[in-house]
Amino acid sequence: MDEAALQQALTDTQNLGEMPDADAVGTVGSPDCGDMVRMWIKYKDKDGQKVIDKASFQSFGCQTAIAVASIATELIRGKTKEEALSMSAEELSKPLGPLPPMKIHCGQMVEGALRAALEAEQKTSISAAPVQSDQSGTLADALNLAGKTQGKIKIILTS
């Protein structure tokens, strides 16, 4: 991992925070390290095609998770849902250089949060239901709910 790129990404963190009017929200966490990432996505119509207008995130995680999430929110802007779904953790973290083995899960968590948001949007658009309340609160709310209810947070196991 390029330490200078990591420090620059942290200094220039983009799109940090909740997005109350999001079309989709996804949350993932890693039980190995306790990190969690939540991602919000908002779409717009561009030339008759639905594309990602903006994305934001919250993270309870290390510097690498924050940097990858920040970079990912910029990389997916202007992409269709299908284009964003095709992006791998490696692509989302590529500007930081190759991640060391103990940090690969950071990119995987961001990819998971992105996929969870895109899949949540698909489910809600099919049912015409609003985003579920368990995914519209803060990341801290999700942590509090996790101990009280089942199925609120998707856990990604990493090696």
Contacts in CASP RR format, 6 or more apart in sequence:
PFRMAT RR
TARGET T0000
AUTHOR 0000-0000-0000
METHOD contacts of the structure
MODEL  1
MDEAALQQALTDTQNLGEMPDADAVGTVGSPDCGDMVRMWIKYKDKDGQK
VIDKASFQSFGCQTAIAVASIATELIRGKTKEEALSMSAEELSKPLGPLP
PMKIHCGQMVEGALRAALEAEQKTSISAAPVQSDQSGTLADALNLAGKTQ
GKIKIILTS
1 64 0 8 1.000
1 96 0 8 1.000
1 97 0 8 1.000
1 98 0 8 1.000
1 99 0 8 1.000
1 100 0 8 1.000
1 103 0 8 1.000
2 96 0 8 1.000
2 97 0 8 1.000
5 95 0 8 1.000
5 96 0 8 1.000
5 97 0 8 1.000
6 63 0 8 1.000
6 64 0 8 1.000
6 67 0 8 1.000
6 96 0 8 1.000
9 67 0 8 1.000
9 70 0 8 1.000
9 71 0 8 1.000
9 95 0 8 1.000
9 96 0 8 1.000
10 63 0 8 1.000
10 66 0 8 1.000
10 67 0 8 1.000
10 70 0 8 1.000
12 70 0 8 1.000
13 66 0 8 1.000
13 67 0 8 1.000
13 70 0 8 1.000
14 70 0 8 1.000
14 73 0 8 1.000
14 74 0 8 1.000
15 54 0 8 1.000
15 55 0 8 1.000
15 56 0 8 1.000
15 57 0 8 1.000
15 70 0 8 1.000
15 73 0 8 1.000
15 74 0 8 1.000
16 56 0 8 1.000
16 57 0 8 1.000
16 58 0 8 1.000
16 66 0 8 1.000
16 70 0 8 1.000
17 40 0 8 1.000
17 56 0 8 1.000
17 57 0 8 1.000
17 58 0 8 1.000
18 40 0 8 1.000
18 56 0 8 1.000
18 58 0 8 1.000
18 137 0 8 1.000
18 138 0 8 1.000
19 40 0 8 1.000
19 41 0 8 1.000
19 42 0 8 1.000
19 54 0 8 1.000
19 55 0 8 1.000
19 56 0 8 1.000
20 136 0 8 1.000
21 42 0 8 1.000
22 40 0 8 1.000
22 41 0 8 1.000
22 42 0 8 1.000
22 56 0 8 1.000
22 131 0 8 1.000
22 136 0 8 1.000
23 41 0 8 1.000
23 42 0 8 1.000
23 43 0 8 1.000
23 121 0 8 1.000
23 131 0 8 1.000
24 40 0 8 1.000
24 41 0 8 1.000
24 117 0 8 1.000
24 118 0 8 1.000
24 120 0 8 1.000
24 121 0 8 1.000
24 124 0 8 1.000
24 131 0 8 1.000
25 38 0 8 1.000
25 39 0 8 1.000
25 40 0 8 1.000
25 41 0 8 1.000
25 117 0 8 1.000
25 120 0 8 1.000
25 131 0 8 1.000
25 135 0 8 1.000
25 136 0 8 1.000
26 38 0 8 1.000
26 39 0 8 1.000
26 40 0 8 1.000
26 113 0 8 1.000
26 114 0 8 1.000
26 116 0 8 1.000
26 117 0 8 1.000
26 120 0 8 1.000
26 135 0 8 1.000
26 154 0 8 1.000
27 36 0 8 1.000
27 37 0 8 1.000
27 38 0 8 1.000
27 39 0 8 1.000
27 113 0 8 1.000
27 116 0 8 1.000
27 135 0 8 1.000
27 139 0 8 1.000
27 142 0 8 1.000
27 152 0 8 1.000
27 153 0 8 1.000
27 154 0 8 1.000
28 36 0 8 1.000
28 37 0 8 1.000
28 109 0 8 1.000
28 112 0 8 1.000
28 113 0 8 1.000
28 116 0 8 1.000
28 153 0 8 1.000
28 154 0 8 1.000
28 155 0 8 1.000
28 156 0 8 1.000
29 35 0 8 1.000
29 36 0 8 1.000
29 37 0 8 1.000
29 109 0 8 1.000
29 153 0 8 1.000
29 154 0 8 1.000
29 155 0 8 1.000
29 156 0 8 1.000
30 36 0 8 1.000
30 105 0 8 1.000
30 109 0 8 1.000
30 155 0 8 1.000
30 156 0 8 1.000
30 157 0 8 1.000
30 158 0 8 1.000
31 155 0 8 1.000
31 157 0 8 1.000
32 105 0 8 1.000
32 157 0 8 1.000
32 158 0 8 1.000
33 61 0 8 1.000
33 62 0 8 1.000
33 105 0 8 1.000
34 60 0 8 1.000
34 61 0 8 1.000
35 59 0 8 1.000
35 60 0 8 1.000
35 61 0 8 1.000
35 62 0 8 1.000
35 65 0 8 1.000
35 105 0 8 1.000
35 106 0 8 1.000
35 109 0 8 1.000
36 59 0 8 1.000
36 60 0 8 1.000
36 61 0 8 1.000
36 109 0 8 1.000
36 139 0 8 1.000
36 142 0 8 1.000
36 143 0 8 1.000
36 153 0 8 1.000
37 57 0 8 1.000
37 58 0 8 1.000
37 59 0 8 1.000
37 61 0 8 1.000
37 65 0 8 1.000
37 69 0 8 1.000
37 109 0 8 1.000
37 110 0 8 1.000
37 112 0 8 1.000
37 113 0 8 1.000
38 57 0 8 1.000
38 58 0 8 1.000
38 59 0 8 1.000
38 113 0 8 1.000
38 135 0 8 1.000
38 139 0 8 1.000
38 142 0 8 1.000
39 55 0 8 1.000
39 56 0 8 1.000
39 57 0 8 1.000
39 69 0 8 1.000
39 72 0 8 1.000
39 73 0 8 1.000
39 110 0 8 1.000
39 113 0 8 1.000
39 114 0 8 1.000
39 116 0 8 1.000
39 117 0 8 1.000
40 55 0 8 1.000
40 56 0 8 1.000
40 57 0 8 1.000
40 117 0 8 1.000
41 52 0 8 1.000
41 54 0 8 1.000
41 55 0 8 1.000
41 76 0 8 1.000
41 114 0 8 1.000
41 117 0 8 1.000
41 118 0 8 1.000
41 121 0 8 1.000
42 52 0 8 1.000
42 53 0 8 1.000
42 54 0 8 1.000
42 55 0 8 1.000
43 50 0 8 1.000
43 51 0 8 1.000
43 52 0 8 1.000
43 53 0 8 1.000
43 81 0 8 1.000
43 121 0 8 1.000
44 50 0 8 1.000
44 51 0 8 1.000
44 53 0 8 1.000
45 51 0 8 1.000
46 78 0 8 1.000
49 80 0 8 1.000
50 80 0 8 1.000
50 81 0 8 1.000
51 78 0 8 1.000
51 79 0 8 1.000
51 80 0 8 1.000
52 76 0 8 1.000
52 77 0 8 1.000
52 78 0 8 1.000
52 79 0 8 1.000
52 80 0 8 1.000
52 81 0 8 1.000
52 84 0 8 1.000
53 77 0 8 1.000
53 78 0 8 1.000
54 73 0 8 1.000
54 77 0 8 1.000
55 72 0 8 1.000
55 73 0 8 1.000
55 76 0 8 1.000
55 77 0 8 1.000
55 114 0 8 1.000
56 73 0 8 1.000
57 69 0 8 1.000
57 70 0 8 1.000
57 72 0 8 1.000
57 73 0 8 1.000
57 110 0 8 1.000
57 113 0 8 1.000
58 138 0 8 1.000
58 139 0 8 1.000
59 65 0 8 1.000
59 66 0 8 1.000
59 69 0 8 1.000
59 139 0 8 1.000
60 139 0 8 1.000
60 143 0 8 1.000
62 103 0 8 1.000
62 106 0 8 1.000
64 93 0 8 1.000
64 96 0 8 1.000
64 99 0 8 1.000
64 103 0 8 1.000
64 106 0 8 1.000
64 107 0 8 1.000
65 106 0 8 1.000
65 107 0 8 1.000
65 109 0 8 1.000
65 110 0 8 1.000
67 96 0 8 1.000
68 92 0 8 1.000
68 93 0 8 1.000
68 96 0 8 1.000
68 106 0 8 1.000
68 107 0 8 1.000
68 110 0 8 1.000
69 110 0 8 1.000
69 113 0 8 1.000
71 92 0 8 1.000
71 93 0 8 1.000
71 95 0 8 1.000
71 96 0 8 1.000
72 87 0 8 1.000
72 92 0 8 1.000
72 93 0 8 1.000
72 110 0 8 1.000
72 111 0 8 1.000
72 114 0 8 1.000
75 87 0 8 1.000
75 91 0 8 1.000
75 92 0 8 1.000
76 83 0 8 1.000
76 84 0 8 1.000
76 87 0 8 1.000
76 114 0 8 1.000
79 87 0 8 1.000
81 118 0 8 1.000
81 121 0 8 1.000
81 122 0 8 1.000
84 114 0 8 1.000
84 118 0 8 1.000
85 114 0 8 1.000
85 115 0 8 1.000
85 118 0 8 1.000
87 111 0 8 1.000
87 114 0 8 1.000
88 111 0 8 1.000
89 104 0 8 1.000
89 107 0 8 1.000
89 108 0 8 1.000
89 110 0 8 1.000
89 111 0 8 1.000
92 107 0 8 1.000
92 110 0 8 1.000
92 111 0 8 1.000
92 114 0 8 1.000
93 99 0 8 1.000
93 106 0 8 1.000
93 107 0 8 1.000
93 110 0 8 1.000
99 106 0 8 1.000
99 107 0 8 1.000
104 158 0 8 1.000
105 156 0 8 1.000
105 158 0 8 1.000
108 156 0 8 1.000
108 158 0 8 1.000
109 156 0 8 1.000
112 154 0 8 1.000
112 156 0 8 1.000
116 154 0 8 1.000
120 131 0 8 1.000
120 132 0 8 1.000
120 135 0 8 1.000
124 130 0 8 1.000
124 131 0 8 1.000
124 132 0 8 1.000
134 142 0 8 1.000
134 145 0 8 1.000
134 149 0 8 1.000
134 152 0 8 1.000
135 142 0 8 1.000
142 152 0 8 1.000
142 153 0 8 1.000
143 153 0 8 1.000
145 152 0 8 1.000
145 153 0 8 1.000
146 152 0 8 1.000
146 153 0 8 1.000
END
